[in-house]
Amino acid sequence: MKTRLLFGGLLILMLFIAGCSSGSSYSRETLDKLANCFADKNVKEYGAFWCPNCAKQEKMFGSSHEIMRDRGVYIECDPRCVKNDNGKLPVACRGIEGKAEECLDNKIDKYPTWVFPDGSREVGLQEISMLAQKAGCSLGG
């Protein structure tokens, strides 16, 4: 009986840990290089802070998504992400100023929408390997 309980508890712990993982099998170094390659090639990921698939996509990139935000790959489309009279953004915007006009100009109506240098688009949650291939970026070392 104790063995069953121990095994069951261990199984639950393993499932919990698996659910908390970054969701990516790529190293941080690889993802950092990919994020920089996206920026160098002018790949865009249009999203919104409230979008569940955008959050999943961000989680797949882990901390490398910060590079994508800092280098203009990720574009926040929610029009509420503007600075108030005190120069502060709403907390929900996570420090990312929205570019609603750019999103409208590019006819972005679903999130995330990935736009590649050749003008092609992919809408929805995407695999990292496919994004790298479409962008012409290497996932190799």
N, C-alpha and C positions, 0 to 999 in steps of 0.2 A: 504493500500500500504506500509506504514512504517513497519507494522508488518511482511509482506512478506519479505521485505528487511532485517529486523533484523533477522528473522528466517533463511533466506538464508545465511547471513553473519555468524551467529552462527554455522550453519551446515558446512560451509566451514572451519571455525576455528577448529571445532571438528575433521574433516577429516585430517586437517593439523597436529594437535597434535597427532592423532592416527598414522599417517605416520612417526612421529619423535620418537615414543616410541622405547624402546629397542627391542621389538619383543619377549620378554620373560615374562611369568607370574610368574617366580620364583624370590625369593628374592636374593639380592646380597649375603647374607650369605649362602644360599643354593647353589648358583652357585660357590661360592668360595670353599665350601666343595667338590662339584663335581669336580672342576678343580684339587684340591689336590688329590682326590681319583683317577682321571685319571692318575696323575703323579705317585702315589703310586703303581698303577696296571700296569704301563708301557704302557698305551694307547697312540697311536700316531695319530696326525692329520697332514697329509702332505698337504701343500698348496703352493700358490704363491701370492705375493703381488698384482698382476694384475688380479687375479681371482675373478669375481663377486660373485660366490657362496661362496667363502672363506670369502669375506667381509660380506656377509649375515650371515654366520655361526658365525663369530666373533661378529657381532652385537647381535646375540641371547645370547651370553655369557656376553656381556657388558664388564665392567672393569675386570671381572673374567678371561677374556681371557689373561690378562697380566700374571696371575699365570701360565696359560698353556704355555705361551712363556718362562717365567722365569724358569719353572721346566722341560722344554724339551718335553712337550706334542706336542706343535705346532712345526713343522719342515718346514722351508722355503726351497722350492725346486729350486727357480730361481737361475741359476748359476751366474747371475750378482750381486748377493748380497754378494760380497766379499770386503774386505777392500782394499783401494787403498794404494799408497806408503806413504801417511800421516796417515794411520791407520783408515781412515774413510770409512763408508759404504755409498752407494748411498742413498739419502734422501728417495726415493721410498721404500726402504727396511725397513723403520721404525725402524731402530736400530737392526734388526734381521739378523744375519749372516746366509747366505744360506748354506745348506748341500746337494748340488746337487749330490754328490757321494752316499750319503746314500739313496737318492731318487731313483737313478739309480739302486743301489744294491737291493733295495726292489721292483723294477719294478713298480714304481709309474708313471703312465702316464695320470691320470685324477685327478682333484682337486675339492674339498677336497677329500682325501682318508683317511678314518679312519681305523686303524689297531688295533685289540684287542688282549689281552693276549693269546687267543686260536688260533690266527693266522687268524681268519676271518676278512673280510674287508667289509666296506660299502663305496660306492663312491657317491659323490654328497652331496647336502645340506640335513642334517638329523635333525630330531626332538630330542630335548634334552632328553626327556623321553626314547626314543629308545637307544640313546647313553649310558645313565646311565644303562639301563637294560643289554645291551651287555657287558658293562664293569664290571658289578657286583657291581655297586655303587648305594647307596640309594639317593633318592631325598627327603626323609622324614626328619623330624626335629629331 
